[in-house]
Amino acid sequence: MVEVAAQLNNYRQSPRKVRLVADAIRGKSVKEARNRLNFITKKTTGPLQKLLNSALANAKNIGIETDNLKIKSITVNKGQTLFRRRPVAHGAAHPIKKRTSKIKLVLSDELKTKS
């Protein structure tokens, strides 16, 4: 069994929103994952498609057949948080947290074993 990975660091969207789309494609074949990403209307589908294409390019680069690959795992973790300030009444400021995500995608070939 061969595994290929690709990673996207500091994607400027909160991990909670990215996980909604990541859960929809986890465990699917590459063809089905692409199809689902085409029909989901979320901002994060574009970067996830690029990440999937990057993982496929990595697989081709090391000589793996890309026809029978599936998404083994996709993890979305918290990245760096940008802290900003918003002015409020009486000269005070409230914090704004602009969250980022780290996404790691692992592809593996589908080997059907008889048990």
N, C-alpha and C positions, 0 to 999 in steps of 0.2 A: 504494500500500500504506500503510495507516494502522496506527500502533502506539499502544497504550495501556499505561501502567505503573501498578503499585501496589507499595508497599514496606512491610515490617514491620521495625522496628528494635528491637533489644534484646529479642528473644524468648528467654525463659529456658529454653533447651535447647541442648545442644551442637550445633554445625554438623554433626558427623559423623552424628548421629542424624537430623537434619532432612534431610540429603542423601539418605538412603535412600528417603524418601517423595517428595522432589522429583524424583529420577531416574525414578520410576514414572510421573509425569505429564508429564514434559518432552516437547514435540513433539506432544502429543495435542490433540484438539479439546476445547472447553470441556465439552461434554456427556459425552464419554468420561472426562475428568479428574474431573468430579464423581462419575461412577459408580465410578471406581477409588478415590477418596477415601472413598466410603461403605463400601467393603469392606475397606480396609486397617485393621488393628487396631494403630495406633500413636498415641501422644499428640499428635503434631504434625499429624494430619489435620484437627483442628478449626480451629486457626489458619490452616492453608493453605486450607481452604474459605472462611473469612472473607476472606482475602486475595484469593482468586479472585472472590468476590462483590463486593469493593471495586473490583477492576479492571473488572468488568462494569458496575458503577454508574458508574465514570469514563467508560467507553465510551458508555453511554446518555446521560450528561450532555453529551457533546460531539456527540451525534447520530449515532453509528455503529450499524449493525445488529449485534446481538449473536449472531445465528444462525450466522454462518459464521466466528466467531473461533476461533483456536487459540493454544496456548501456544507462543510463539516462543522464549522463554528464561525460565529460572528459575534464579537464582543464589543460593547460600547461602554467605555469608561470615561470618567471625568478627566478633563484636561485642565490647563491653567485657567484661572478665573481673572478676568480684567475688572478691576475695581474703579468705578467712576462715581462722581458726586452730582447730585441734583440740588439746585438751590430751592429752599423752601422759605416760609415766612420767618421774619425777625432775624434775617441774616444767617440762618442755620443751613445745613446741608445734610441730605439723606444719602446713604450709599446705594449705588446700583451695581449689581453683580452681573457682568456679562460672561456667561458660562461658555466653555468650549468642550469638545468631545474628542476622544481618541478612539478610533474604530480599527479593529483588527479582523481581517477576513481570512479564513483558512479553507482552501479547497482540497478535496481528496478524491481519488478515483473510486468509483462504485464497484466493489467486488462482492458479488453475491455468492455467499458460501452456503453450502447445503449442510443442515444440521440433523 
